Amino acid sequence: MGADYYETEATKELLAEKAGIPIAIVKNSHIRRATVDKNARIGDIVKIINVDGVPEAARERNGYLIKGGIVTVIKDALLPSRTVI
């Protein structure tokens, strides 16, 4: 996963203190048949698996879209911990 900029360890620690999510896919997340664009912030215990088998959906406000059953997490998206797609 790439990013346009780099977060230092100090920035990551500051985000952790404020319950923020760094630019990363945080631990215990499950991703299947998906594309994650750059600068995405994916929280702990997130499931990106198209659990309902949705073929098409435009949910940019939620940070993702689905085309042909494939989930795309859009650039700069924030998926909070325990999100299920």
Backbone as JSON, one array per atom type, in Angstrom:
{
  "sequence": "MGADYYETEATKELLAEKAGIPIAIVKNSHIRRATVDKNARIGDIVKIINVDGVPEAARERNGYLIKGGIVTVIKDALLPSRTVI",
  "N": [[0.86, -1.17, 0.0], [0.63, 2.14, -0.89], [1.38, 5.61, -0.15], [0.81, 9.16, -0.22], [2.19, 10.69, 1.52], [4.26, 10.52, 4.48], [3.8, 9.28, 7.71], [5.25, 10.0, 10.75], [6.67, 8.17, 13.54], [6.13, 9.56, 15.87], [3.87, 11.04, 15.13], [2.08, 8.94, 14.69], [1.89, 7.93, 17.31], [0.7, 10.12, 18.61], [-1.78, 10.17, 17.28], [-2.76, 7.7, 18.17], [-3.14, 8.21, 20.89], [-5.29, 9.92, 20.75], [-7.24, 8.3, 19.81], [-7.15, 8.04, 17.08], [-6.71, 6.94, 13.66], [-3.98, 5.67, 11.95], [-2.41, 6.2, 8.68], [-2.86, 3.38, 7.27], [-3.46, -0.18, 7.28], [-4.89, -1.39, 9.94], [-4.25, -3.75, 12.63], [-5.77, -7.05, 12.75], [-7.65, -6.9, 10.69], [-9.69, -7.9, 7.92], [-9.5, -8.49, 4.55], [-10.89, -9.06, 1.43], [-11.13, -9.69, -2.02], [-10.85, -6.94, -2.83], [-9.82, -3.52, -3.41], [-7.53, -1.22, -2.2], [-7.11, 2.13, -2.08], [-4.58, 4.77, -2.08], [-3.42, 6.43, 0.93], [-5.4, 5.58, 2.65], [-7.18, 4.97, 5.69], [-7.62, 2.43, 7.74], [-9.32, 0.96, 10.27], [-9.1, -1.05, 13.33], [-10.08, -4.47, 13.39], [-11.67, -4.51, 11.03], [-13.79, -5.54, 8.39], [-13.61, -6.09, 5.08], [-15.27, -7.45, 2.87], [-17.43, -7.66, 1.25], [-19.89, -8.62, 2.37], [-22.67, -8.89, 1.92], [-22.8, -9.51, -0.72], [-23.15, -7.52, -2.68], [-23.55, -6.26, -5.93], [-23.17, -3.72, -7.16], [-22.51, -0.49, -5.91], [-22.52, 2.85, -4.8], [-20.89, 4.4, -2.51], [-19.4, 6.64, -1.65], [-19.4, 8.58, 0.36], [-19.12, 7.04, 2.57], [-16.64, 6.09, 2.19], [-16.07, 4.12, 0.31], [-16.69, 2.16, -2.7], [-18.53, -0.13, -4.79], [-18.05, -2.2, -7.51], [-18.94, -4.51, -9.89], [-18.97, -6.39, -7.9], [-16.58, -6.1, -6.58], [-14.95, -4.49, -3.99], [-13.87, -1.16, -3.59], [-11.83, 0.76, -1.73], [-11.74, 4.11, -1.37], [-9.41, 6.81, -2.21], [-7.85, 8.46, 0.49], [-9.75, 7.63, 2.33], [-11.53, 6.91, 5.4], [-12.06, 4.27, 7.4], [-13.66, 3.4, 10.16], [-12.84, 1.54, 13.19], [-14.09, -1.79, 13.51], [-15.81, -1.71, 11.31], [-17.91, -3.15, 8.85], [-18.05, -4.27, 5.64]],
  "CA": [[0.0, 0.0, 0.0], [1.4, 3.37, -0.95], [0.79, 6.82, 0.41], [1.4, 10.38, -0.75], [3.07, 11.26, 2.53], [4.71, 9.58, 5.5], [3.53, 9.66, 9.1], [6.33, 9.61, 11.64], [6.26, 7.42, 14.73], [5.55, 10.53, 16.82], [2.51, 11.33, 14.66], [1.27, 7.75, 14.96], [1.63, 7.87, 18.75], [-0.25, 11.18, 18.91], [-3.07, 9.69, 16.79], [-3.2, 6.62, 19.05], [-3.62, 8.83, 22.13], [-6.57, 10.56, 20.46], [-8.07, 7.26, 19.19], [-7.11, 8.21, 15.63], [-6.25, 5.79, 12.88], [-2.92, 6.09, 11.04], [-2.51, 5.76, 7.29], [-2.46, 1.98, 7.32], [-4.48, -1.18, 7.57], [-4.56, -1.74, 11.32], [-4.29, -5.18, 12.94], [-6.99, -7.85, 12.83], [-8.6, -6.59, 9.62], [-9.83, -8.97, 6.92], [-9.82, -7.89, 3.26], [-11.0, -10.07, 0.38], [-11.68, -9.16, -3.28], [-10.96, -5.5, -2.65], [-8.7, -2.66, -3.74], [-7.42, -0.13, -1.24], [-6.37, 3.24, -2.68], [-3.59, 5.32, -1.17], [-3.76, 7.29, 2.07], [-6.57, 5.05, 3.37], [-7.03, 4.69, 7.12], [-8.52, 1.32, 8.02], [-9.21, 0.68, 11.7], [-8.95, -2.39, 13.88], [-11.17, -5.44, 13.23], [-12.51, -4.12, 9.89], [-13.99, -6.6, 7.4], [-13.95, -5.61, 3.74], [-15.46, -8.74, 2.2], [-18.72, -7.6, 0.54], [-20.64, -9.63, 3.11], [-24.01, -9.06, 1.36], [-22.7, -9.85, -2.13], [-23.69, -6.41, -3.46], [-22.81, -6.15, -7.17], [-22.87, -2.32, -7.47], [-22.91, 0.47, -4.88], [-21.73, 4.08, -4.75], [-20.93, 4.84, -1.12], [-18.21, 7.47, -1.47], [-19.49, 9.25, 1.66], [-18.65, 6.07, 3.56], [-15.24, 5.77, 1.9], [-15.87, 2.99, -0.61], [-17.69, 1.86, -3.71], [-18.49, -1.52, -5.24], [-18.33, -2.4, -8.94], [-18.72, -5.9, -10.26], [-18.77, -7.16, -6.68], [-15.27, -5.79, -6.0], [-14.97, -3.29, -3.15], [-12.75, -0.25, -3.71], [-11.72, 1.78, -0.69], [-11.26, 5.26, -2.13], [-8.28, 7.57, -1.72], [-8.04, 9.26, 1.72], [-10.91, 7.14, 3.1], [-11.37, 6.52, 6.8], [-13.0, 3.23, 7.82], [-13.46, 3.23, 11.61], [-12.74, 0.19, 13.74], [-15.28, -2.66, 13.51], [-16.62, -1.52, 10.11], [-18.11, -4.35, 8.03], [-18.57, -3.98, 4.28]],
  "C": [[0.89, 1.22, 0.0], [0.66, 4.53, -0.32], [1.48, 8.03, -0.21], [2.35, 11.02, 0.25], [3.3, 10.23, 3.63], [4.36, 10.12, 6.87], [4.66, 9.13, 9.98], [5.78, 8.81, 12.81], [5.62, 8.35, 15.76], [4.11, 10.87, 16.43], [1.59, 10.16, 14.93], [0.92, 7.64, 16.43], [0.6, 8.92, 19.17], [-1.66, 10.77, 18.46], [-3.62, 8.6, 17.71], [-3.76, 7.17, 20.36], [-5.01, 9.44, 21.95], [-7.54, 9.6, 19.78], [-8.17, 7.45, 17.68], [-6.57, 6.97, 14.95], [-5.17, 6.27, 11.92], [-3.2, 5.67, 9.6], [-1.95, 4.34, 7.26], [-3.69, 1.1, 7.38], [-4.09, -1.72, 8.93], [-4.82, -3.23, 11.56], [-5.7, -5.77, 12.97], [-8.06, -7.48, 11.79], [-8.56, -7.7, 8.58], [-10.29, -8.32, 5.62], [-9.8, -8.97, 2.2], [-11.68, -9.44, -0.83], [-11.91, -7.66, -3.19], [-9.68, -4.8, -3.1], [-8.69, -1.52, -2.74], [-6.53, 0.94, -1.88], [-5.45, 3.86, -1.63], [-4.17, 6.28, -0.14], [-4.99, 6.82, 2.83], [-6.2, 4.76, 4.82], [-8.08, 3.64, 7.47], [-8.29, 0.85, 9.45], [-9.1, -0.79, 12.04], [-10.23, -3.21, 13.68], [-12.17, -4.99, 12.15], [-12.6, -5.3, 8.94], [-14.45, -5.97, 6.1], [-14.07, -6.86, 2.88], [-16.74, -8.78, 1.37], [-19.65, -8.69, 1.08], [-22.03, -9.9, 2.52], [-23.99, -9.41, -0.13], [-23.28, -8.78, -3.05], [-22.88, -6.27, -4.75], [-22.37, -4.72, -7.5], [-23.35, -1.43, -6.33], [-21.97, 1.67, -4.93], [-21.86, 4.65, -3.34], [-19.69, 5.67, -0.8], [-18.22, 8.19, -0.12], [-19.02, 8.35, 2.79], [-17.23, 5.6, 3.29], [-15.01, 4.61, 0.96], [-16.94, 2.97, -1.68], [-17.51, 0.42, -4.14], [-18.87, -1.56, -6.7], [-17.99, -3.82, -9.29], [-18.46, -6.79, -9.05], [-17.45, -6.92, -5.98], [-15.37, -4.47, -5.23], [-13.71, -2.47, -3.43], [-12.83, 0.76, -2.58], [-11.05, 2.97, -1.35], [-10.12, 5.99, -1.44], [-8.69, 8.44, -0.53], [-9.24, 8.82, 2.56], [-10.53, 6.82, 4.54], [-12.47, 5.51, 7.11], [-12.74, 2.97, 9.3], [-13.38, 1.76, 12.02], [-14.11, -0.49, 13.76], [-16.26, -2.39, 12.36], [-16.72, -2.84, 9.37], [-18.72, -3.91, 6.71], [-18.82, -5.31, 3.62]]
}
